[in-house]
Amino acid sequence: MPIERRNGETRLSPPLTEDDVAQLRAGEHVRFYGTIYTARDAAHRRLLAAAEAGEPLPFDLTGQIVYYVGPTPPRPGRVIGSAGPTTAMRMDPFTPKLLELGLKMTIGKGGRGPRVQRALRENKAVYCLAVGGAGALLSKSIRKVEVIAYEDLGTESIKRLEVEGFPAIVCCDMHGGDLLLQGKEQWRQQEKLGAYVPVAPLAEDDSNGGGG
């Protein structure tokens, strides 16, 4: 089952369909189970060049999830090192084309530009946030790692990850919702209205000057 809601948790297992993506909303907490792929700037350049040249890609993008990460080498006894997210906007020039080719979800940190947001709506896809600065914690949900393409790029090679309970939050949904913009708007409203702090009623003795 690609998407499942259980005990207040939304679980996603790719490949994802348009129906799965349509159910997700900005601000929703999700956990991933199964296979996701890694790619950063250098790998994206090669993917886009291959796509534009009509060459086969290293994996079928249809319904898949790409995590913007360049993990560090693993310590002894671990399958992967720190695996924190890369700034997503660095991938903005490449993302619309990959969404056209069937990619359904990306994971990174920070917001996305207008062109990507439009492409998410047009291609029925979603962008999620992973917790920045928590790479060691995120790595604990990664069970297996396999380099599948561009090994010469080292940490930026494309890897297939097998994950169990990898956490993220939906930032930009296919309906135009944007968690970061919503947060900014709430902050602006707070600035306009001010923080309301309820005042406790005076005790009876205080109301008459506190006696003696």
N, C-alpha and C positions, 0 to 999 in steps of 0.2 A: 504494500500500500504506500504510494508516494507521499501522502500527507495523512497524518493521523493526530487527532486531539485526544489526549488522555490525561486526566488529573490536572487540568489546567495548563498542560504543556502541549505545544505544537511540534510534532515530529515530522521531519521531511526526509525522504529517501529518494534520491534521483534514480532514473530520469524523471523530471517533472513535466507535467502537461500544462496547457493553458488553463485548464480548470483548476489545477492545484494552485497556480500562480494567482488566479482571480480571487481565491479565498483569502489571500494574505493582505494584511493592512499595515500601514506604517505604525510603528510602535509595538508590534507584536513580537514577543519573544519566541524564538524557535531553537530547536536542536536538530543537528544533522546526523543521520545514520547511513552508512554505506560509503559510496565512492564520491570524492570530490577531487578536483584537479588544481594544481598550483601553476601560476604564471605571473611574471612581473614584466617590467618594461621591455627588456631585451627579447624575451620570449614572445611578447605581443607583437613586436616588430616583425619577427619571423613568421608568426601565424598570419598576420595581415598580408605580408608579401606573398606567402604561399597561396592564400585565398585569392588574391588579385591575379596571380599567375595561373590559377586554375589547377594548382597542384593539390594532392591529397594532404589533409591535415593529420597531425599525430593521433588524434582521437576524434570521434564523432561528437560534435558539439550539441547535437539535438537533445534538449532536455537537461543538459548538464549544468554543473556549478563550478565556477572558477574562483579560487581563493587567491587574493593578491598577497603572496608571501614568498619570502626567500629564507627558508629556515636555516638555522645554524647547524653545524655538524653535531651529531648526537654524542652524548657522553657514554661511557661503557655501560652496557645493559639497557640502553634506551634506543628506540627506533628513530628518534628525531630529536633535534635540539630545540631551542626557543623558536616558536612559530607565530610571532605576532604579525598583525596586518600591516601592509604597506598603504601609503596614502593613495586612495582610489583615483583621484583626479589626474594622476600621472598616466592612467590608462584611458582617459577620456577620448583621445584621438583614435583609439583602436576599437573601443567598445561597440559603437553602433553597427559596424560591419559584422562583428562576431554575433551580436544579437540577431541580425538578419539571417545568419547561418544556423540559428537554432538554439544558441546559448540562452538559458532561462534565468540564471541567477549569478551574480557576482558578490564577493564578500571583500571588504576592505575597511579603511577608516577614513573619516572625513566625508564631505559632501560630494555631489556630482554636478557637473555643469548642465546648462539648459539643453544642449544637444543630446546628451546622454539621457536626461530625464524624458525628453520627447521620444527617443528611441525605445525607452522602457515601455512607454504607453503604446507606441505603435507596434511593438513586437511582443507585447504581453510578457514582460519580464520584470524582475525585481532586483534591487540592490540592498544588501544587508551590511550592518556594521558588526565587526568583531571588536573585542575590547583591546584598545591600544595599551601597550605597556604591560600586558599580561601574557606574553609569549610563552613563558614557562608553564603557566597554568593551562593555556590552550593546548599545548603539546600533549598534555596528559590524556586528552580524548582521541589522540591519533594512534591507531593500533598498528598500521603498516604503511610503509613508504616504498615506492618503486619509481625510479627515473624512467620515463617513457620517451623523452625527446630532448634534443639539444643539450646533451650531457656536457659539452664543452663550455656551457655557460655556468657550470658549477652550481652555486646555490640558487641561481636563477633558471636552472633547467626546469622543464615541465615534469611534474611528479604526479603520480596517482596516489592519493591518500585514502586509506580506509579509516573512517572515523566512527566513533560511538559516543553520541551525546555532545557533539561539538556545538557550543553555544553562540548565538548571534541574535541580533534584533533587526527587524525589517525597518529600513530607513526610507527607501523610495519604492512605493508600490506601483502597480500598473494603472492605478486609478488617479494618479497625480498626487497622492499623499507623500509628504516629505517630512519626516520626523524632525530634522534639524530646523527646517523653516517653521514648523509648528512650535518648537521650543522657543525660537526667537520671538515669535508673535506673542506667546504667553508672557515672555519677559517684558516685551513692550507694553502689554496690557498692565502688568504689574507696576511698571514705571509710571503709567498714567494714573492708575487707581491708588497706588500706594499699598503697603502691607497693612491689613486690618488686624489689629491685636486687641482682642476683647479685654475690657477692663473689669476686673472683679468688683462686685459691689462692696461698699464699705461695711465693716462690721458695725454692730449697733453702737458699741462704745466709741468707735472712731467717728461716727456721724455726729456726735455731740461734743466733739473736741477731745475725746479720750478720757473724760471724767477728771478727778482731782487735778 
